[in-house]
Amino acid sequence: MSFAATLPSGINLGAIVKAIAPAPIRFDPFGIMSGYKAYDIYSSLDAKSDAELAAMGLDRAALPAVAMAGAEEALRT
């Protein structure tokens, strides 16, 4: 499943993933690691203020989609 269609345009998802969760996923039984990676990305972004998110080109409504897309990107790298 791809969440790219729901992401705001112009955000650099790769940079967000590397800044928040730099370690690539090597082994992912039952999606446990990608689920944790999505949780890690989401909680890191959720802790930021609205102004910090706006500077990244995000709003709070986009955080779940960004977290899932970031976990998918981490699986590909």
C-alpha positions in Angstrom: 0.0 0.0 0.0 1.4 3.4 -0.9 0.6 6.6 1.0 2.4 8.9 -1.4 -0.8 10.1 -2.9 -1.9 11.6 0.4 1.4 13.4 1.1 1.7 17.2 0.7 3.7 18.1 -2.4 7.1 19.5 -2.0 8.2 17.7 1.1 11.5 15.8 1.1 10.5 12.5 2.7 14.0 11.0 2.4 15.5 13.9 4.4 12.8 13.5 7.1 13.4 9.7 7.3 17.1 10.1 7.6 16.9 12.8 10.2 14.5 10.9 12.4 15.2 7.3 11.9 18.7 7.0 10.2 19.1 3.2 10.5 17.8 1.2 7.5 15.6 -1.8 8.2 17.5 -5.0 7.4 15.1 -7.7 8.6 11.3 -7.2 9.1 9.4 -10.3 10.3 5.6 -9.6 10.1 6.2 -5.9 9.6 7.2 -5.4 13.2 10.3 -3.2 12.3 8.5 -1.1 9.7 5.6 -0.6 12.2 8.1 0.5 14.9 9.8 2.8 12.3 6.5 4.4 11.4 5.7 4.9 15.1 9.2 6.4 15.7 8.8 8.8 12.8 5.3 9.8 13.8 6.1 10.4 17.5 9.2 12.4 16.5 7.2 14.6 14.2 4.3 14.9 16.6 6.6 16.3 19.3 7.4 19.2 17.0 5.5 22.5 17.2 3.2 23.6 14.5 5.7 26.2 13.3 8.5 23.6 13.0 6.1 21.3 11.0 5.2 24.2 8.8 8.9 24.9 8.1 9.2 21.3 7.0 6.1 21.7 4.7 3.9 19.6 6.9 0.8 19.9 9.0 -0.5 17.7 11.7 -3.1 16.0 9.5 -0.3 14.7 7.2 1.7 13.1 10.0 0.2 9.5 9.7 0.7 9.5 6.0 4.3 10.8 6.3 5.1 8.2 9.0 3.8 5.3 6.9 5.5 6.6 3.7 8.7 7.1 5.7 8.6 3.5 6.9 8.1 2.3 3.4 11.0 4.4 2.2 13.2 3.0 5.0 12.4 -0.5 3.7 13.6 0.4 0.2 17.0 1.9 1.3 
